[in-house]
Every structure is written in C-alpha cells, then in structure tokens.
Amino acid sequence: MIASFPSIIRYMSIGARLEELRKAAQLTQQQMADIVGTSKQYVGRLEKGLNQTPNGVFLADWARHFNVSARWLSSGEGPRAAGVEQASQSTRPDFVKLSSSVLLLRHYLDFTGDPAEWISDPVLLETAFEVVEQFGAEVRSENVFDLTKVLAKKIRGGLDGEGQQVRGTRKASSG
C-alpha cells in the first residue's frame, strides 16, 4: 500500500491522497462525495488530477472525516494524522501567532456570517494559523481585512493568496 511510503505520498497529488484515503476506507466515489455534499463526478475529476485546486471547505471536511491534517491533505507536507506535532517543532506554541489566528478566524466568521462557535473548529483554526504564518505578522486593524480575504480564498478553495498585498506584514505571498 502506498501509505507505507511517506516519501512517495509527499509527491502525490491532492487527488491521489484523496483516492488513497477513500480506498483505504473502502468507500465508493459516491460515498466520498456524500461526505462533503458534492457529486461523484467532482471526486472522479479530483482523483484523476483534472482539478488541482479543490474546494477548501471540502478539503477541510474530508480531513476532519478521515482524521488527517488539512495541511497534509492539501500539500502532502507535515504529519498525516490530525493534531500530531512533528518532533522538529518547538514544544512551546507561539502564542502571538495563536492569538492572531483566533482573531483572524473570528473576523472571518463575522464577515461571512458563519456561526461563531466555528471558532473552535481545528481545521479552520489551522488554516487561519497557516495564513498568519505565511504573512509573518500580527493581525492588526490595518491588515485584518486583507488577511481575511486571503483566509477566505484559502478556505473556499481559491488560490493561496498569490500576489496578495497585505498591509503591515513582512511580505506578500509567493504561493
């Protein structure tokens, strides 16, 4: 089984990782589609590599369903299992980034009108944390709107903020 070769998995496409998860769980493409409320054809296109930028909400739902890291599912990087910390990471969390991630996610939920209790969703919080890490700055009033737009694109399956200018950050995203 491919899952026993982590170096190969890193170079697999999103579709190949989704197919591997689906087959390991002995699900049909229709059952996989039903998990997130999409079509069998959409899953087939993902698995064949015809769609390289799947809907971020679908990825988050699949990651939650299969208990895998959203980062691993979308990029093949990081630990596969959800909530597993890599040994090379610091044991003390970066509380500035964590608080900025919570603030950013709260602003996103207010902006989209999504339920406030989603603030505790680990996949959404991880995605917000990735945006904060990517731009390397604290979320402040002068950049919260720009960062919220980047987060929305990432969650909704758009581009990863390529070329997006964000005020008050070290850099613009290079993808």
Phi, psi and chi 1 to 4 in degrees:
 res  aa     phi    psi   chi1   chi2   chi3   chi4
   1 MET       -  140.3 -171.1  179.4 -112.6      -
   2 ILE   -61.3  -32.0  -66.1  176.2      -      -
   3 ALA   -57.8  -21.0      -      -      -      -
   4 SER   -83.5    1.0   60.3      -      -      -
   5 PHE  -120.4   82.6  -60.1  102.8      -      -
   6 PRO   -56.4  -33.5   -7.7   11.7      -      -
   7 SER   -67.9  -29.9   61.4      -      -      -
   8 ILE   -73.5  -41.2  -67.1  172.8      -      -
   9 ILE   -59.9  -37.7  -71.2  176.2      -      -
  10 ARG   -58.6  -31.9 -174.9  175.4   38.9 -122.6
  11 TYR   -95.4    0.9  -59.5  106.2      -      -
  12 MET   -73.9  155.3  -67.5  170.3   60.6      -
  13 SER   -77.9  168.0   67.1      -      -      -
  14 ILE   -56.9  -44.2  -67.3  171.5      -      -
  15 GLY   -60.7  -39.6      -      -      -      -
  16 ALA   -67.7  -38.0      -      -      -      -
  17 ARG   -66.4  -41.0  -75.6 -173.2  -66.7  -79.5
  18 LEU   -63.7  -42.3  -75.0  168.7      -      -
  19 GLU   -63.1  -41.5 -177.3  177.6   20.4      -
  20 GLU   -60.7  -45.0  176.0   67.2   21.5      -
  21 LEU   -63.5  -43.8  -70.9  171.1      -      -
  22 ARG   -62.2  -47.0  178.5 -179.0   64.3   79.0
  23 LYS   -68.2  -37.9  -72.5 -178.4  176.0 -179.0
  24 ALA   -63.2  -32.2      -      -      -      -
  25 ALA   -88.3    1.3      -      -      -      -
  26 GLN    56.3   46.8  -61.1  179.0  -22.6      -
  27 LEU  -104.9  151.0  -62.0  175.4      -      -
  28 THR   -83.0  167.5   64.4      -      -      -
  29 GLN   -62.5  -34.9  -74.7 -176.6  -21.3      -
  30 GLN   -64.9  -42.2 -176.1   60.2   57.0      -
  31 GLN   -63.9  -39.1  -68.9  168.1  -39.7      -
  32 MET   -62.8  -42.1 -175.8   76.8  158.8      -
  33 ALA   -65.1  -39.8      -      -      -      -
  34 ASP   -63.0  -28.2  -69.6  -16.7      -      -
  35 ILE   -58.8  -37.9  -67.8  168.8      -      -
  36 VAL  -112.9   -1.3  -63.0      -      -      -
  37 GLY    78.4   40.9      -      -      -      -
  38 THR  -123.6 -167.3 -169.8      -      -      -
  39 SER  -100.4  158.9   67.9      -      -      -
  40 LYS   -60.4  -37.1  169.6 -175.1  167.7 -178.7
  41 GLN   -64.2  -38.6  -68.6   78.7   10.2      -
  42 TYR   -62.0  -44.7 -177.0   84.2      -      -
  43 VAL   -63.0  -43.5  172.0      -      -      -
  44 GLY   -60.0  -42.4      -      -      -      -
  45 ARG   -64.7  -38.1  -70.8 -179.0   54.9   79.1
  46 LEU   -63.7  -48.7  -78.5  172.1      -      -
  47 GLU   -64.1  -32.2  -70.7 -177.6   -3.1      -
  48 LYS   -82.0   -5.3  -70.6  177.8 -175.3  170.4
  49 GLY    81.6   13.0      -      -      -      -
  50 LEU   -79.2  -18.2  -60.8  174.6      -      -
  51 ASN  -124.3  109.5 -178.7  -10.7      -      -
  52 GLN   -94.4   -9.2  -67.0  -65.3  -41.3      -
  53 THR  -127.2   77.5   54.6      -      -      -
  54 PRO   -68.9  161.4   22.9  -30.4      -      -
  55 ASN   -56.8  126.7 -177.3  -53.8      -      -
  56 GLY   -63.5  -33.0      -      -      -      -
  57 VAL   -66.4  -41.0  173.7      -      -      -
  58 PHE   -62.2  -44.7  -67.4  168.3      -      -
  59 LEU   -59.7  -42.9  -78.9  178.2      -      -
  60 ALA   -62.4  -42.3      -      -      -      -
  61 ASP   -66.1  -42.0  -72.3  -12.2      -      -
  62 TRP   -65.8  -41.4  -81.2  -41.5      -      -
  63 ALA   -59.0  -44.4      -      -      -      -
  64 ARG   -64.3  -44.7 -159.8  174.7  -58.8  111.8
  65 HIS   -62.1  -44.1  178.0   82.9      -      -
  66 PHE   -91.8    2.0  -68.7  107.3      -      -
  67 ASN    56.2   46.3 -162.9   29.7      -      -
  68 VAL  -119.3  160.4  -63.3      -      -      -
  69 SER   -68.8  134.7  159.8      -      -      -
  70 ALA   -61.9  -36.5      -      -      -      -
  71 ARG   -63.3  -45.2  179.5  175.7  174.9 -139.5
  72 TRP   -63.4  -44.0  172.9   83.3      -      -
  73 LEU   -63.1  -41.3 -175.2   56.6      -      -
  74 SER   -80.4  -29.0   64.4      -      -      -
  75 SER  -125.5  -16.3   67.6      -      -      -
  76 GLY    82.9    2.6      -      -      -      -
  77 GLU  -104.7  158.4  -64.0  178.9    7.1      -
  78 GLY    81.0 -179.0      -      -      -      -
  79 PRO   -69.2  144.3   22.6  -29.3      -      -
  80 ARG   -70.3  -45.6  176.5 -179.8  171.5  145.0
  81 ALA   -72.4  141.8      -      -      -      -
  82 ALA   -67.4  138.4      -      -      -      -
  83 GLY    77.4    6.4      -      -      -      -
  84 VAL   -91.8  127.6  173.7      -      -      -
  85 GLU   -92.4  136.7 -159.8  173.4  -65.5      -
  86 GLN   -75.3  147.2  -71.5  179.3  -61.4      -
  87 ALA   -61.5  -29.5      -      -      -      -
  88 SER   -78.0  -10.6   63.8      -      -      -
  89 GLN   -80.2  153.0  -67.0  177.3  -21.5      -
  90 SER   -64.8  145.5  171.0      -      -      -
  91 THR   -79.8  -20.0   56.4      -      -      -
  92 ARG   -97.3  121.8 -174.9  174.2 -172.1  -82.9
  93 PRO   -67.8  155.8   12.4  -15.0      -      -
  94 ASP   -85.6   99.3 -176.4  -25.5      -      -
  95 PHE   -68.3  -26.7  -69.2  104.9      -      -
  96 VAL   -66.2  -45.3  171.8      -      -      -
  97 LYS   -67.0  -38.0  -74.2 -177.4 -178.1  174.6
  98 LEU   -63.0  -46.8  -78.4  173.6      -      -
  99 SER   -67.1  -36.4   65.2      -      -      -
 100 SER   -64.6  -37.9  -71.0      -      -      -
 101 SER   -64.8  -43.0  -57.9      -      -      -
 102 VAL   -63.9  -44.8  169.5      -      -      -
 103 LEU   -61.0  -45.0  178.9   63.0      -      -
 104 LEU   -62.7  -45.6  176.1   59.7      -      -
 105 LEU   -65.4  -40.0 -177.0   53.9      -      -
 106 ARG   -61.2  -43.6 -175.5  179.9  -34.4  132.9
 107 HIS   -63.0  -42.4 -168.9  -90.2      -      -
 108 TYR   -60.7  -46.2  168.0   79.3      -      -
 109 LEU   -64.1  -39.5  -66.4  173.4      -      -
 110 ASP   -63.3  -44.4  -71.5  -15.5      -      -
 111 PHE   -63.6  -41.4 -179.0   75.8      -      -
 112 THR   -88.0  -13.2   59.9      -      -      -
 113 GLY    79.2   13.6      -      -      -      -
 114 ASP   -73.6  157.6  -72.2  -31.3      -      -
 115 PRO   -59.1  137.4  -20.7   30.0      -      -
 116 ALA   -62.6  -28.7      -      -      -      -
 117 GLU   -67.7  -11.7   58.8  -91.9   12.8      -
 118 TRP   -68.1   -8.7  -72.4    8.9      -      -
 119 ILE   -58.0  -27.1 -165.2   78.8      -      -
 120 SER   -92.2    3.2   60.8      -      -      -
 121 ASP   -70.0  118.7 -177.3  -76.1      -      -
 122 PRO   -63.9  -33.2   13.9  -20.6      -      -
 123 VAL   -70.7  -43.4  173.9      -      -      -
 124 LEU   -65.2  -41.1  -69.7  175.6      -      -
 125 LEU   -65.2  -40.0 -168.5   54.7      -      -
 126 GLU   -62.5  -40.1  178.8 -179.5    4.4      -
 127 THR   -65.0  -42.7  -55.0      -      -      -
 128 ALA   -62.6  -40.7      -      -      -      -
 129 PHE   -61.6  -41.0 -171.8   83.0      -      -
 130 GLU   -62.3  -39.2  -72.0  173.6    3.6      -
 131 VAL   -65.1  -44.2  169.2      -      -      -
 132 VAL   -61.7  -44.4  169.9      -      -      -
 133 GLU   -63.3  -41.3  -84.0 -164.7  -40.5      -
 134 GLN   -60.8  -40.0  177.8 -178.2    9.0      -
 135 PHE   -93.7  -11.1  -72.5   96.6      -      -
 136 GLY    61.9   34.9      -      -      -      -
 137 ALA  -147.6  158.6      -      -      -      -
 138 GLU   -68.4  145.5 -147.3  174.7  -44.2      -
 139 VAL   -78.1  121.2  175.7      -      -      -
 140 ARG  -130.6  171.0  -64.3 -176.4  -51.5  -88.6
 141 SER   -57.4  -33.1   58.9      -      -      -
 142 GLU   -78.0  -13.4   66.6  -96.3   15.0      -
 143 ASN  -125.6   -1.5   66.8   11.3      -      -
 144 VAL   -64.4  -37.5   69.6      -      -      -
 145 PHE   -66.8  -44.6 -173.6   70.7      -      -
 146 ASP   -61.0  -45.0  -66.8  -23.5      -      -
 147 LEU   -66.2  -33.8  -72.4  170.2      -      -
 148 THR   -64.0  -39.0  -58.6      -      -      -
 149 LYS   -64.0  -41.4  -70.3 -169.1  -60.4 -172.6
 150 VAL   -63.6  -44.9  172.6      -      -      -
 151 LEU   -61.4  -42.9  177.9   60.1      -      -
 152 ALA   -60.4  -43.3      -      -      -      -
 153 LYS   -62.5  -40.8  -75.0 -179.2 -178.4  179.9
 154 LYS   -67.8  -42.3 -164.8  167.2 -178.0   92.9
 155 ILE   -69.7  -39.7  -71.6  173.1      -      -
 156 ARG   -83.2    0.5  -58.5  -75.4 -177.6 -142.9
 157 GLY    90.2   16.2      -      -      -      -
 158 GLY   -81.2 -167.3      -      -      -      -
 159 LEU   -64.2  157.6  -61.8  174.2      -      -
 160 ASP   -81.1   39.9  -69.1  -31.4      -      -
 161 GLY    76.8   21.9      -      -      -      -
 162 GLU   -56.2  128.4  -93.0 -173.1   53.6      -
 163 GLY    71.4    4.4      -      -      -      -
 164 GLN   -71.9  126.0 -178.4   79.3   31.7      -
 165 GLN   -88.0  129.7  -69.3  -64.9  -32.5      -
 166 VAL  -126.3  121.3  177.5      -      -      -
 167 ARG   -65.8  140.1  -68.3  175.5  -74.6 -103.6
 168 GLY    76.0   20.5      -      -      -      -
 169 THR  -120.1  164.2   60.7      -      -      -
 170 ARG   -64.9  -32.5  -80.6 -169.7  -58.5 -149.1
 171 LYS  -155.8  166.4   60.4 -178.2  177.6  170.4
 172 ALA   -92.7  154.8      -      -      -      -
 173 SER   -66.9  142.8  170.5      -      -      -
 174 SER  -109.5   11.0   57.8      -      -      -
 175 GLY    98.1      -      -      -      -      -
